[in-house]
Amino acid sequence: MCAHKRQAMCPPRPPSGTHHRKREMATWAFCNLRRVSDPILFQMTLVAALLVTVHGKCGPPPNLSFASPISAPNQTEFRTGYSLSYTCRPGYSKTSSSSQVSCAYTGKWNFDVFCVKKRCSNPGDLPNGRVEIKTDLAFGSQIEFSCSEGFVLKGPTTSYCEIQDKRVAWSNPFPVCLIVKCEPPPDISNGKHSGSDEDLFTYGSSVTYTCDPNFSLIGNASISCTVENKTVGVWSPSPPTCENINCPAPVVPHGIIISGFGPTYSYKDSIVFGCQKGFNLKGSSSIHCEANKKWNTSPPICEPMSHHQNCNFPPTIAHGHHKPSFHLYKTEIVYECDVGYQLVGEAKLSCSYSQWSPEPPQCKATCRKPEIKNGTLSVNKYQYLEMESITVHCDSGFKVVGSQMITCSEDTAWHPAVPKCEWEFQEGCNQVYTGKKLLQCLPNPADVKMALEISKLSLEIELLELQLNKERQTSIETPP
């Protein structure tokens, strides 16, 4: 009777799919707790009942960036477990079979991402340019276009992955990179350029200017088509000018002209001076005509020198020396070389008006004739001079081991090292000790005789080994 009364005190459970006030839900939940006999289970059930009473409703459906509700009920609160179906927004595609969001007991909408951005096609390469993908190729992404040096962009600089007819595609037609063009090169007075009126001048093209006779070119002879501000084709540098420039012929008393004999001197013409015997040159030996019709520096002067002025200082030579002189003025000297070197040129020099003549000799290194066994030299003599090269040739049946060409060096040694001529086993020949096919490879009767003797010796050795083996076998088989 008591139990019946307890059951009668509890209100009926709220029907599914309907909404009641929290008081009624709580009354039903707490009333039914009285049926739980286990204390721990009672506590857990109590907590669950409290959570239901506290969190049991969700607010309006979530506003997702990738999807929207198929049909949104006209209400602001939803019970726990309530589900709503969503559909992907334009530009997104479904990735999961489930596209629902559910109201959790915590009062929050629970869902997984079930739509992802669609992808635009790969833009590929831009001829003579570059395509820069900023992030990726997904819906909403951006790509940028740029051109290589000497090319200009015709078309948009950017494109976006956007919605077009329920799909995604790039927003703008792709641009093209066109080569920069220059106007025909400018004409100049008293000169012309190498281009023609029919030529098309594009980036990298160049022309060369020349001047009419009796005119000098001032500036750079060649100019090229370049790009300015990445859009405009311009010629660079500025074209030259053609001017009538002449410098006066210089006069140098007691001087001689070594090069640049004139008689007229135009822009950039140069003269190299020397002095007559008995005179010293003071100043620059070389001058050239500049655009201001003047020489870049004053011509030199030739000053007379005193007799025997420099005769006390004869020229020195490498790897040699001059013999001591006991005269007050050393007007004549004789050179000799150090050991291992040979004198090339005139050994005796004389000094006149402070100048030694003829040119001092040179001491060249000498190398001794290399010894080559079973070979010959291309040049056969007792010794060889520095920088002289010879070639080593080996006799028939021998080959060169090392460098075939060697050179006499300044250190009196041969470089690379002197090679050797070693016996060469030609194709089809076995080692000498076999002796069977050697006869086919030998070049002369002496070698044939030697080969026969070696072959005979080889056979005798083989016969001796057979006899020894036979004796050993006999001793093993014979009982003691």
C-alpha positions in Angstrom: 0.0 0.0 0.0 2.9 2.3 0.8 4.6 1.5 -2.5 1.4 2.2 -4.3 1.2 5.5 -2.6 4.8 6.4 -3.5 4.1 5.6 -7.1 1.0 7.6 -7.2 2.9 10.6 -5.9 5.2 10.7 -9.0 3.8 12.6 -12.0 3.9 10.8 -15.4 7.1 11.1 -17.5 6.9 14.0 -20.0 6.0 12.6 -23.4 8.9 12.5 -26.1 9.0 15.4 -28.5 7.1 17.9 -26.2 8.6 20.7 -24.0 7.8 21.2 -20.3 9.0 23.4 -17.7 12.1 22.6 -15.7 10.0 22.1 -12.6 8.0 19.3 -14.1 11.1 17.5 -15.4 12.9 17.9 -12.1 9.9 16.6 -10.2 9.8 13.4 -12.3 13.5 12.9 -12.1 13.8 13.3 -8.4 10.7 11.3 -7.7 12.2 8.3 -9.6 15.5 8.5 -7.6 13.6 7.0 -4.7 13.6 3.6 -6.6 17.4 3.4 -6.6 18.6 1.3 -3.7 22.5 1.4 -4.2 24.0 4.5 -2.6 26.7 5.1 -5.2 24.3 4.5 -8.1 21.9 6.9 -6.3 24.6 9.6 -6.3 25.5 9.2 -9.9 21.8 9.2 -10.9 21.3 12.3 -8.8 24.2 14.2 -10.6 22.9 13.1 -14.0 19.4 14.3 -13.1 20.8 17.6 -11.9 22.8 18.1 -15.2 19.6 17.4 -17.1 17.8 20.0 -15.2 20.6 22.6 -15.6 21.9 21.9 -19.2 19.0 20.3 -20.9 18.5 22.9 -23.7 20.4 24.4 -26.6 20.1 27.8 -28.1 19.6 28.7 -31.8 21.3 26.5 -34.4 25.0 27.3 -35.0 25.9 29.6 -38.0 28.6 27.5 -39.7 31.0 29.0 -42.3 30.8 25.9 -44.5 27.2 24.8 -44.2 23.6 26.1 -43.5 20.5 24.4 -42.1 18.3 22.8 -44.6 15.2 24.0 -42.7 15.5 26.0 -39.5 12.6 25.5 -37.0 11.0 28.7 -35.7 12.2 28.4 -32.2 15.1 29.5 -30.0 15.5 26.5 -27.7 16.0 22.9 -28.5 16.0 19.8 -26.2 18.9 17.5 -25.6 19.4 15.0 -28.5 17.6 17.2 -31.0 19.3 17.0 -34.5 19.3 19.4 -37.4 20.3 18.5 -41.0 22.7 20.9 -42.8 23.7 21.4 -46.5 27.1 22.6 -47.8 27.4 26.2 -48.7 28.3 27.2 -52.3 32.0 26.6 -52.9 32.1 23.7 -50.5 31.6 19.9 -51.0 30.4 17.2 -48.6 33.0 14.9 -47.1 30.9 12.8 -44.7 27.7 10.8 -44.9 26.4 12.6 -41.9 25.7 16.3 -42.1 23.8 16.9 -38.9 24.4 18.9 -35.7 23.0 17.6 -32.4 22.1 19.3 -29.1 24.3 17.8 -26.4 23.4 17.5 -22.7 25.9 20.3 -22.1 23.6 22.7 -23.9 25.9 23.1 -26.8 25.5 22.0 -30.4 27.8 19.1 -31.3 29.1 18.5 -34.8 32.1 17.5 -37.0 33.3 19.3 -40.1 31.5 17.7 -42.9 32.1 20.2 -45.8 35.5 21.3 -47.2 36.4 24.0 -49.8 36.4 23.0 -53.4 39.6 23.4 -55.3 40.3 25.3 -58.5 42.4 23.8 -61.3 46.2 24.3 -61.3 46.9 27.5 -63.1 50.1 26.0 -64.7 53.0 28.1 -66.0 53.0 31.6 -67.4 55.3 31.8 -70.5 58.1 34.3 -69.9 56.6 34.9 -66.4 55.7 33.5 -63.0 52.6 32.4 -61.2 52.7 32.8 -57.4 50.2 30.7 -55.4 49.7 32.6 -52.2 48.2 29.9 -50.0 46.6 27.0 -52.0 44.1 26.4 -54.8 41.0 26.1 -52.6 37.9 28.3 -52.8 38.7 31.9 -51.9 42.4 31.6 -52.6 44.4 34.1 -54.6 47.2 33.8 -57.2 49.4 36.6 -58.5 51.1 37.0 -61.9 54.5 38.6 -62.8 56.7 38.7 -65.9 60.4 38.1 -66.4 62.9 40.9 -67.1 62.2 42.4 -70.4 58.5 41.4 -70.6 55.4 43.4 -69.6 52.1 41.9 -68.2 49.0 42.3 -70.3 45.9 41.5 -68.3 45.1 41.3 -64.5 47.8 40.8 -62.0 45.7 38.7 -59.7 43.0 36.0 -59.9 40.7 34.5 -57.3 39.2 31.0 -56.9 35.4 31.9 -56.9 32.0 30.3 -57.5 30.9 30.0 -61.2 27.8 28.0 -62.1 27.8 25.8 -59.0 31.5 25.1 -59.3 34.7 27.0 -58.6 37.0 28.6 -61.2 39.5 31.4 -61.5 37.9 34.8 -61.6 39.8 36.4 -64.5 41.3 35.2 -67.7 45.0 34.6 -67.3 47.3 37.4 -68.6 50.2 37.1 -71.1 53.8 38.4 -70.9 54.7 40.4 -74.0 58.3 41.3 -74.8 59.2 45.0 -74.4 59.5 47.0 -77.6 61.6 50.1 -78.2 61.1 52.8 -80.7 63.7 53.0 -83.5 67.1 54.1 -82.2 67.7 57.9 -82.4 69.6 59.3 -85.3 72.8 61.3 -84.7 74.5 64.1 -86.7 77.5 63.2 -88.8 77.0 59.5 -88.1 74.6 56.5 -88.4 73.6 53.3 -86.6 73.6 49.7 -87.7 69.8 49.3 -87.6 67.3 49.7 -90.4 63.8 51.2 -90.5 62.2 47.7 -91.1 63.8 46.2 -88.0 61.7 45.4 -84.9 63.6 46.5 -81.8 62.8 44.4 -78.7 64.3 44.0 -75.3 68.0 43.0 -75.7 68.4 44.4 -79.2 71.4 46.6 -79.8 72.8 48.9 -82.5 76.2 50.3 -83.1 77.0 53.8 -84.2 79.7 54.9 -86.6 80.8 58.4 -87.6 81.3 60.0 -91.0 84.9 60.4 -92.2 86.9 63.1 -90.2 84.6 62.8 -87.3 85.3 61.2 -83.9 82.7 59.2 -81.9 82.2 60.6 -78.4 80.5 58.2 -75.9 79.4 54.6 -76.2 79.4 53.2 -79.7 76.7 50.6 -78.8 73.3 51.1 -77.1 70.7 48.4 -76.1 66.9 48.2 -75.7 66.2 48.0 -72.0 63.1 48.3 -69.8 62.2 51.2 -67.5 59.7 50.9 -64.7 59.0 47.3 -65.8 56.7 48.6 -68.6 58.5 51.0 -71.0 61.2 50.1 -73.5 64.1 52.7 -73.6 67.5 52.8 -75.2 70.5 52.8 -72.9 72.9 54.4 -72.5 72.4 57.7 -74.4 73.5 57.6 -78.0 77.0 59.0 -78.8 77.8 62.1 -80.8 80.1 62.6 -83.8 82.4 65.6 -83.6 85.4 66.9 -85.5 88.2 66.6 -82.9 91.9 67.2 -83.7 94.7 67.7 -81.3 97.8 69.6 -82.3 100.9 67.6 -83.2 103.3 67.7 -80.3 107.0 68.6 -80.7 109.6 66.9 -78.4 113.2 68.1 -79.1 115.6 65.2 -79.3 112.6 62.9 -79.1 111.5 60.1 -81.3 108.0 58.8 -82.0 107.8 55.0 -81.4 104.1 54.7 -82.3 101.4 57.0 -83.5 103.1 58.8 -86.4 100.1 61.1 -87.4 100.3 63.4 -89.2 96.8 64.3 -87.7 95.6 63.2 -84.3 91.9 62.6 -83.6 89.9 61.7 -80.5 91.6 58.8 -78.6 94.6 58.7 -80.9 97.8 58.1 -78.9 101.6 58.7 -79.3 104.4 56.8 -77.6 107.7 58.7 -77.3 111.3 57.8 -76.8 114.6 59.8 -76.7 117.6 59.9 -79.0 120.8 58.4 -77.7 122.4 60.5 -75.0 119.1 61.8 -73.7 116.8 60.7 -70.8 113.0 60.9 -71.1 111.3 62.9 -68.4 107.5 62.7 -68.1 105.0 60.3 -69.5 106.1 58.4 -72.6 102.5 58.0 -73.8 99.8 60.7 -74.4 96.4 60.5 -76.0 94.0 63.1 -77.6 90.8 63.8 -75.6 87.3 65.2 -76.5 88.4 68.7 -75.5 90.9 68.7 -78.4 93.8 68.6 -75.9 96.3 66.0 -75.0 95.6 64.3 -71.7 99.0 65.4 -70.4 101.9 67.4 -71.5 104.4 65.7 -73.9 107.6 64.5 -72.3 111.0 66.2 -72.6 114.3 64.6 -73.5 117.2 65.8 -71.3 120.8 65.3 -72.2 122.7 62.8 -70.0 126.3 63.1 -68.9 128.8 60.6 -70.4 129.2 57.4 -68.4 126.3 58.5 -66.2 124.8 55.0 -65.8 127.7 52.8 -66.9 128.5 51.9 -63.3 125.3 49.9 -63.1 125.3 47.2 -65.8 122.1 45.1 -66.0 121.7 42.0 -64.0 120.6 38.6 -65.4 119.0 35.6 -63.8 121.2 32.6 -63.1 124.3 34.5 -64.2 126.6 37.5 -63.5 129.1 39.7 -65.2 132.9 39.3 -64.6 134.5 41.9 -62.3 135.9 45.0 -64.1 139.0 47.0 -62.9 138.3 50.1 -65.0 137.1 53.3 -63.4 134.2 53.4 -65.8 132.8 50.0 -66.7 132.2 50.6 -70.3 132.5 47.0 -71.3 131.5 43.8 -69.4 131.3 40.1 -70.1 128.6 37.8 -68.7 128.8 34.2 -67.7 126.2 31.8 -66.4 126.0 29.7 -63.2 126.7 26.0 -63.3 123.9 24.1 -65.0 122.9 27.0 -67.2 123.9 28.0 -70.7 124.4 31.6 -72.0 122.0 32.6 -74.8 122.8 35.9 -76.6 125.8 38.2 -76.7 128.2 37.7 -73.7 129.8 41.1 -74.2 128.0 44.4 -73.6 129.3 48.0 -74.1 128.1 51.2 -72.5 127.7 54.4 -74.6 125.9 57.5 -73.5 124.6 55.7 -70.4 123.1 52.9 -72.4 124.2 49.3 -72.5 124.1 47.5 -75.8 123.3 45.1 -77.2 120.5 43.5 -75.1 121.8 41.5 -72.1 122.0 37.8 -72.6 120.0 35.1 -70.8 121.1 32.1 -68.8 119.0 29.2 -69.8 118.8 26.0 -67.7 120.3 22.8 -69.2 119.2 19.3 -68.7 121.3 16.2 -69.3 120.2 13.6 -71.9 117.8 11.2 -70.2 118.7 7.5 -70.3 116.0 5.4 -71.9 116.4 1.6 -72.1 114.6 -0.1 -74.9 113.7 3.2 -76.4 114.8 6.3 -78.3 114.4 10.1 -78.1 112.8 12.4 -80.7 115.8 14.8 -80.4 119.1 13.1 -79.6 121.9 15.4 -78.2 124.1 15.7 -75.1 122.1 18.4 -73.3 118.9 20.3 -73.7 118.0 23.9 -73.0 115.3 25.2 -70.7 111.7 24.8 -72.1 112.9 22.3 -74.7 110.7 19.3 -75.0 111.4 15.8 -76.3 109.3 12.8 -77.0 110.2 9.2 -75.9 109.5 6.3 -78.3 109.7 2.8 -77.1 111.1 -0.2 -79.1 108.7 -2.7 -80.7 107.2 -4.9 -78.0 107.6 -2.2 -75.3 105.3 0.5 -74.1 105.8 3.9 -72.4 105.1 4.0 -68.7 104.7 7.6 -67.7 104.5 10.8 -69.7 105.7 10.4 -73.3 106.6 14.1 -73.6 109.0 15.7 -71.1 110.3 19.3 -70.8 113.5 20.7 -69.5 112.6 23.0 -66.6 114.2 26.0 -65.0 115.4 23.8 -62.1 117.5 21.8 -64.6 115.3 18.7 -64.2 112.9 17.0 -66.5 109.2 17.5 -65.9 107.2 15.3 -65.7 109.6 12.6 -64.6 111.5 10.6 -67.3 109.3 7.6 -68.3 110.4 4.0 -68.8 109.9 1.5 -71.6 108.5 -1.8 -70.2 107.8 -5.1 -71.9 104.2 -5.1 -73.3 102.2 -8.3 -73.4 100.1 -7.9 -76.6 96.6 -9.2 -77.0 96.5 -13.0 -77.3 99.8 -13.5 -75.4 99.9 -15.2 -72.0 102.6 -14.7 -69.4 106.1 -15.7 -70.5 106.2 -18.7 -68.2 103.5 -20.5 -70.3 105.6 -20.0 -73.5 102.9 -21.4 -75.7 101.7 -18.4 -77.6 104.6 -16.1 -77.1 106.1 -17.0 -80.6 103.2 -15.1 -82.2 104.1 -11.9 -80.5 107.9 -11.6 -80.7 109.4 -9.0 -83.0 112.9 -10.5 -83.9 114.9 -13.8 -84.0 116.7 -13.0 -80.8 113.4 -12.8 -79.0 112.1 -16.0 -80.7 115.3 -17.8 -79.5 114.8 -16.5 -76.0 111.1 -17.5 -76.0 112.0 -21.0 -77.1 114.5 -21.4 -74.3 111.9 -20.1 -71.8 109.3 -22.5 -73.3 111.7 -25.4 -73.0 112.5 -24.4 -69.4 108.8 -24.3 -68.7 108.3 -27.8 -70.1 111.2 -29.2 -68.1 109.8 -27.7 -64.9 106.4 -29.2 -65.6 108.0 -32.6 -66.3 110.0 -32.4 -63.1 106.8 -31.6 -61.1 105.1 -34.6 -62.6 108.0 -36.9 -61.6 108.0 -35.5 -58.1 104.2 -36.0 -57.8 104.6 -39.6 -59.1 107.3 -40.4 -56.6 105.2 -39.0 -53.7 102.2 -41.1 -54.8 104.4 -44.2 -55.0 105.8 -43.7 -51.5 102.3 -43.3 -50.1 100.9 -46.5 -51.7 103.9 -48.7 -50.8 103.4 -50.1 -47.3 106.3 -49.8 -44.8 
